[in-house]
């Protein structure tokens, strides 16, 4: 019988933490015993309770070589009879490695990648940490290539398993009509509505889309923009939020730029949109992009990070060059001038996402891995 621990010391709440809780609940539903080790009163701890995922509270540890906290954690792993430890953030890697060593047992240590690897990590320090990993999971092939390029982790220890979505649950949330959704969000216009969903942060590019909407309106296109999300908790997040609000005023777009706080009512958010836009400078793996594909939305997104692979290098959505207004306008006008093209891209994207990003597929691949498979002969 396998018993898995998910280790995460985050005090934030974003895509990474959401993915952790969802995966834990899916594995539990599939009959795998999962325990989430996290900080007391952290957002991920509170979310786990909502999903009925068991938690054990740990103390905040240093990023590297916190011997005392790692030893305490190892005692918890032994007491709980843990067989596999999943780590999702580099901040927890050193503690996970030391905890595994201190247990003096053949625990399997698995890292599920959710961030880009862009710097050389083949030095002795990183080689030592990575040598204790039993396996590494990358959600995209381009991310696996980065791992092979910048780390010493061998190819036979790396699997590509996409991060997925509970498709039936998502579709159940998407029953609101476009008209009803606009009434709920108090968007009374019948303009073509672009939408960006995610935390409000300079790296997410909300300012870029505001500027693009202004240019499209000057050229006579009846377009508006919905920005949905909360600013990052750091001071810079609040400052950026104030910056884009000021930008909207300066460009005289108050009537055409709409704001919505983060909401669990995902269906309404997507129903209100005509075109989903992604403006992140280097998005590793956009879950919102996959949700938009599944809900049949035409997508326009930056040609960077993991997004091109998700969109089939332009087969399932239009790509534009990062921070390049002219490139964005060319793509946007293709959609605005041809509604049949929008529908064609949306249909292809939905078909691809339904086939590739079902949570049952992700769960099956992970269970195959932990039940023998690729881990059978790897320490």
C-alpha positions as CSV (number, residue, x, y, z in Angstrom):
1,X,0.0,0.0,0.0
2,X,1.4,3.4,-1.1
3,X,1.1,6.4,1.2
4,X,2.1,9.7,-0.4
5,X,3.1,13.0,1.2
6,X,2.9,16.3,-0.6
7,X,5.4,18.7,0.8
8,X,4.7,22.4,0.3
9,X,5.7,25.4,2.6
10,X,4.1,28.1,0.5
11,X,2.2,31.0,2.1
12,X,0.9,32.1,-1.3
13,X,-2.2,31.1,-3.2
14,X,-1.8,30.7,-7.0
15,X,-1.7,28.2,-9.8
16,X,1.0,26.0,-8.2
17,X,-0.9,25.7,-4.9
18,X,-4.2,25.1,-6.7
19,X,-2.6,22.3,-8.8
20,X,-1.2,20.6,-5.6
21,X,-4.6,20.5,-3.8
22,X,-6.4,19.3,-6.9
23,X,-4.0,16.6,-7.6
24,X,-4.1,15.4,-4.0
25,X,-7.9,15.2,-4.1
26,X,-7.9,13.3,-7.4
27,X,-5.4,10.8,-6.1
28,X,-7.4,10.3,-3.0
29,X,-10.5,9.7,-5.1
30,X,-8.6,7.1,-7.0
31,X,-7.8,5.2,-3.8
32,X,-4.3,6.5,-3.0
33,X,-3.7,7.7,0.5
34,X,-2.3,11.3,0.4
35,X,-1.2,13.6,3.2
36,X,-0.4,17.3,2.6
37,X,2.4,18.6,4.8
38,X,2.1,22.4,4.9
39,X,2.1,25.4,7.2
40,X,-0.7,26.0,9.6
41,X,-3.3,28.6,8.4
42,X,-1.6,28.9,5.0
43,X,-4.0,29.3,2.0
44,X,-3.0,25.8,0.8
45,X,-3.9,24.3,4.2
46,X,-7.3,26.0,4.2
47,X,-8.0,24.9,0.6
48,X,-7.0,21.3,1.5
49,X,-9.7,21.3,4.2
50,X,-12.3,22.4,1.6
51,X,-11.3,19.4,-0.6
52,X,-11.2,17.0,2.4
53,X,-7.5,16.4,1.8
54,X,-5.7,15.4,5.1
55,X,-3.0,17.8,6.3
56,X,-0.2,17.8,8.8
57,X,1.2,21.1,9.8
58,X,4.9,21.8,9.7
59,X,7.2,24.6,10.7
60,X,8.6,27.1,8.2
61,X,12.1,26.0,7.1
62,X,15.0,27.7,5.6
63,X,15.5,27.1,1.9
64,X,18.8,25.3,2.3
65,X,20.2,22.8,4.8
66,X,17.7,23.4,7.7
67,X,18.9,20.3,9.6
68,X,16.7,20.7,12.6
69,X,13.4,21.1,10.6
70,X,14.4,18.4,8.2
71,X,15.0,15.9,11.0
72,X,11.6,16.7,12.6
73,X,10.0,16.2,9.2
74,X,11.7,12.9,8.8
75,X,10.2,11.7,12.1
76,X,6.7,12.7,10.8
77,X,7.3,10.7,7.6
78,X,8.3,7.6,9.6
79,X,5.4,7.9,11.9
80,X,3.0,8.3,9.0
81,X,4.5,5.4,7.1
82,X,5.2,7.6,4.0
83,X,6.5,5.8,0.9
84,X,6.7,8.7,-1.6
85,X,7.4,12.4,-1.1
86,X,6.2,14.8,-3.8
87,X,7.9,18.2,-4.0
88,X,6.7,21.1,-6.2
89,X,8.8,24.1,-5.3
90,X,12.6,24.5,-5.2
91,X,12.2,26.1,-1.7
92,X,11.3,22.7,-0.4
93,X,13.8,20.6,-2.3
94,X,16.7,20.7,0.2
95,X,14.4,20.0,3.2
96,X,12.8,17.1,1.3
97,X,16.2,15.6,0.4
98,X,17.5,15.9,4.0
99,X,14.3,14.4,5.3
100,X,14.6,11.5,3.0
101,X,18.2,10.9,4.2
102,X,17.3,11.1,7.9
103,X,14.5,8.5,7.5
104,X,17.1,5.9,6.6
105,X,14.5,4.3,4.4
106,X,14.1,3.8,0.7
107,X,11.6,6.7,0.3
108,X,10.9,7.8,-3.3
109,X,11.5,11.6,-3.7
110,X,9.6,13.0,-6.7
111,X,9.7,16.6,-8.1
112,X,6.8,17.8,-10.1
113,X,8.0,20.8,-12.1
114,X,5.8,23.8,-12.5
115,X,8.4,26.5,-13.2
116,X,10.9,27.1,-16.0
117,X,14.5,26.0,-15.6
118,X,16.6,28.7,-17.3
119,X,19.9,28.7,-15.5
120,X,22.8,26.2,-15.3
121,X,22.3,23.9,-12.3
122,X,25.0,21.4,-13.0
123,X,27.3,22.6,-10.2
124,X,28.1,20.3,-7.2
125,X,25.5,21.9,-5.0
126,X,22.6,21.2,-7.4
127,X,24.0,17.9,-8.5
128,X,23.9,16.7,-4.9
129,X,20.3,17.6,-4.4
130,X,19.2,16.2,-7.7
131,X,21.0,13.0,-7.2
132,X,18.6,12.2,-4.4
133,X,15.5,12.5,-6.6
134,X,13.9,9.3,-7.7
135,X,12.0,11.0,-10.5
136,X,11.3,14.3,-12.1
137,X,7.9,15.1,-13.7
138,X,7.8,17.8,-16.4
139,X,4.3,18.9,-17.7
140,X,5.6,19.7,-21.2
141,X,8.3,18.4,-23.6
142,X,9.9,21.8,-23.9
143,X,10.3,21.9,-20.1
144,X,11.9,18.4,-20.1
145,X,14.4,19.7,-22.7
146,X,15.3,22.5,-20.3
147,X,15.8,20.1,-17.4
148,X,18.1,18.0,-19.6
149,X,20.0,21.1,-20.8
150,X,20.5,22.8,-17.4
151,X,20.7,20.0,-14.9
152,X,22.5,16.7,-14.5
153,X,19.2,14.7,-14.1
154,X,19.3,11.8,-16.6
155,X,16.5,11.3,-19.2
156,X,15.4,8.0,-17.7
157,X,14.4,9.9,-14.5
158,X,12.2,12.4,-16.3
159,X,8.6,11.8,-17.4
160,X,6.3,14.2,-19.2
161,X,2.9,14.3,-17.5
162,X,0.7,17.3,-18.3
163,X,-1.1,19.2,-15.5
164,X,-4.7,18.6,-16.1
165,X,-8.3,19.7,-15.4
166,X,-11.4,18.0,-14.0
167,X,-13.2,18.4,-17.2
168,X,-16.7,17.3,-16.1
169,X,-16.6,19.7,-13.2
170,X,-15.4,22.5,-15.3
171,X,-18.2,22.0,-17.9
172,X,-20.8,21.9,-15.1
173,X,-19.7,25.4,-14.1
174,X,-20.0,26.7,-17.7
175,X,-23.8,26.7,-18.0
176,X,-24.3,30.5,-17.9
177,X,-25.1,32.1,-21.3
178,X,-23.1,35.0,-22.6
179,X,-26.0,37.4,-22.0
180,X,-26.5,36.2,-18.5
181,X,-22.8,36.4,-17.7
182,X,-22.6,40.0,-18.9
183,X,-25.6,40.9,-16.7
184,X,-24.0,39.3,-13.7
185,X,-20.7,41.1,-14.2
186,X,-22.5,44.3,-15.2
187,X,-21.0,44.5,-18.6
188,X,-23.8,46.0,-20.6
189,X,-22.0,46.5,-23.9
190,X,-22.3,44.1,-26.8
191,X,-18.7,44.8,-27.9
192,X,-16.3,42.0,-28.6
193,X,-14.8,41.3,-25.2
194,X,-11.2,40.2,-24.7
195,X,-10.4,38.7,-21.3
196,X,-7.3,38.0,-19.2
197,X,-7.7,35.8,-16.1
198,X,-5.0,35.5,-13.4
199,X,-3.1,37.5,-10.8
200,X,-2.6,41.1,-11.4
201,X,1.2,41.4,-11.9
202,X,3.5,43.2,-14.3
203,X,4.8,39.8,-15.6
204,X,1.2,38.9,-16.5
205,X,1.0,41.9,-18.9
206,X,-2.4,43.5,-18.1
207,X,-0.9,46.9,-19.0
208,X,0.0,45.6,-22.5
209,X,-3.6,44.5,-23.2
210,X,-4.9,47.9,-22.0
211,X,-2.7,49.6,-24.5
212,X,-3.6,47.2,-27.3
213,X,-7.4,47.8,-26.7
214,X,-6.8,51.5,-27.0
215,X,-5.1,51.0,-30.4
216,X,-7.9,48.7,-31.6
217,X,-10.5,51.2,-30.6
218,X,-8.7,54.1,-32.3
219,X,-8.8,52.0,-35.5
220,X,-12.5,51.6,-35.2
221,X,-12.9,48.2,-33.6
222,X,-15.6,47.9,-31.0
223,X,-13.6,46.0,-28.4
224,X,-13.4,45.9,-24.6
225,X,-11.3,44.1,-22.0
226,X,-12.1,42.2,-18.8
227,X,-9.3,41.9,-16.3
228,X,-10.0,39.3,-13.7
229,X,-7.8,38.6,-10.7
230,X,-6.2,39.9,-7.5
231,X,-2.9,41.7,-7.2
232,X,0.1,39.8,-5.8
233,X,0.4,40.3,-2.1
234,X,3.7,42.0,-2.2
235,X,3.9,45.8,-2.3
236,X,4.8,45.7,-6.0
237,X,1.5,44.0,-6.7
238,X,-0.5,46.8,-5.2
239,X,1.6,49.4,-7.0
240,X,1.1,47.7,-10.3
241,X,-2.6,47.6,-9.8
242,X,-2.6,51.3,-9.2
243,X,-0.5,51.8,-12.3
244,X,-2.9,50.0,-14.6
245,X,-5.9,51.8,-13.1
246,X,-4.1,55.1,-13.8
247,X,-3.3,53.9,-17.3
248,X,-7.0,53.2,-17.9
249,X,-7.8,56.8,-16.9
250,X,-5.0,58.3,-19.0
251,X,-6.2,56.4,-22.1
252,X,-9.8,57.4,-21.4
253,X,-10.9,53.7,-21.3
254,X,-12.9,53.7,-18.1
255,X,-16.0,52.6,-20.1
256,X,-14.2,49.9,-21.9
257,X,-11.9,48.2,-19.4
258,X,-13.7,46.1,-16.8
259,X,-12.3,44.6,-13.6
260,X,-13.5,41.5,-11.7
261,X,-12.0,40.1,-8.5
262,X,-10.9,36.4,-8.4
263,X,-13.9,34.2,-8.2
264,X,-14.6,30.5,-8.0
265,X,-17.4,31.0,-10.6
266,X,-15.1,30.2,-13.5
267,X,-18.0,29.4,-15.8
268,X,-19.3,32.9,-15.7
269,X,-15.9,34.4,-16.3
270,X,-15.3,32.4,-19.5
271,X,-18.9,32.7,-20.7
272,X,-18.7,36.5,-20.7
273,X,-15.6,36.4,-23.0
274,X,-15.5,36.4,-26.8
275,X,-11.7,36.0,-27.0
276,X,-9.3,34.8,-24.3
277,X,-6.0,36.7,-24.1
278,X,-2.7,35.7,-22.5
279,X,0.0,38.4,-22.2
280,X,2.4,36.8,-19.7
281,X,6.1,37.5,-20.5
282,X,7.1,33.9,-20.0
283,X,4.2,31.7,-18.8
284,X,5.5,28.2,-17.8
285,X,2.2,26.4,-18.0
286,X,-1.0,28.4,-18.2
287,X,-3.9,26.4,-16.6
288,X,-6.2,29.3,-17.7
289,X,-5.1,28.7,-21.3
290,X,-6.1,25.0,-21.0
291,X,-9.4,26.0,-19.3
292,X,-10.1,28.4,-22.2
293,X,-9.4,25.6,-24.7
294,X,-11.8,23.2,-22.9
295,X,-14.5,25.8,-22.8
296,X,-14.2,26.5,-26.5
297,X,-12.8,30.0,-26.5
298,X,-10.6,31.4,-29.3
299,X,-7.2,32.2,-27.8
300,X,-4.5,34.8,-28.5
301,X,-1.3,34.3,-26.5
302,X,2.4,35.2,-26.2
303,X,4.8,33.1,-28.2
304,X,6.9,32.3,-25.1
305,X,7.4,29.8,-22.2
306,X,5.3,26.7,-22.4
307,X,2.3,28.3,-24.2
308,X,3.4,27.6,-27.8
309,X,3.5,23.8,-27.0
310,X,0.1,23.9,-25.3
311,X,-1.3,25.7,-28.4
312,X,0.3,23.4,-30.9
313,X,2.7,26.2,-32.1
314,X,-0.3,28.1,-33.4
315,X,-2.6,25.3,-34.5
316,X,-5.0,25.8,-31.5
317,X,-4.6,29.5,-31.0
318,X,-3.0,32.6,-32.4
319,X,0.5,33.5,-31.1
320,X,2.2,36.9,-31.0
321,X,5.6,38.1,-30.0
322,X,5.9,39.1,-26.3
323,X,5.4,42.9,-25.6
324,X,5.1,43.5,-29.4
325,X,1.9,45.6,-29.9
326,X,2.1,45.3,-33.7
327,X,2.3,41.5,-33.5
328,X,-0.7,41.4,-31.2
329,X,-2.7,43.7,-33.4
330,X,-2.1,41.5,-36.5
331,X,-3.3,38.4,-34.6
332,X,-6.3,40.2,-32.9
333,X,-7.5,41.6,-36.2
334,X,-7.6,38.1,-37.8
335,X,-10.1,37.1,-35.1
336,X,-12.0,40.4,-35.2
337,X,-12.3,40.4,-39.0
338,X,-13.3,36.7,-39.3
339,X,-15.7,35.1,-36.8
340,X,-15.6,31.8,-38.7
341,X,-11.8,31.7,-38.0
342,X,-12.4,32.3,-34.3
343,X,-14.9,29.4,-34.2
344,X,-12.5,27.2,-36.1
345,X,-9.7,27.7,-33.7
346,X,-12.0,27.4,-30.7
347,X,-13.3,24.0,-31.9
348,X,-9.9,22.6,-32.7
349,X,-8.6,23.7,-29.3
350,X,-11.5,22.2,-27.4
351,X,-11.0,18.9,-29.2
352,X,-7.3,18.8,-28.4
353,X,-7.7,19.8,-24.8
354,X,-10.5,17.3,-24.1
355,X,-8.2,14.5,-25.4
356,X,-5.0,15.6,-23.7
357,X,-5.8,17.4,-20.5
358,X,-8.3,15.2,-18.6
359,X,-7.4,14.8,-14.9
360,X,-8.1,11.1,-15.2
361,X,-5.2,10.9,-17.6
362,X,-2.8,12.7,-15.2
363,X,-3.9,10.5,-12.3
364,X,-3.5,7.3,-14.2
365,X,0.1,8.2,-15.3
366,X,1.1,9.2,-11.8
367,X,-0.4,6.0,-10.3
368,X,1.4,3.9,-12.9
369,X,4.7,5.7,-11.9
370,X,4.3,5.2,-8.1
371,X,3.0,1.7,-8.4
372,X,6.1,0.3,-10.0
373,X,6.7,1.4,-13.6
374,X,9.5,3.9,-14.0
375,X,10.4,3.9,-10.3
376,X,10.8,0.1,-10.0
377,X,14.5,0.0,-10.3
378,X,15.3,3.6,-9.3
379,X,16.4,4.5,-5.8
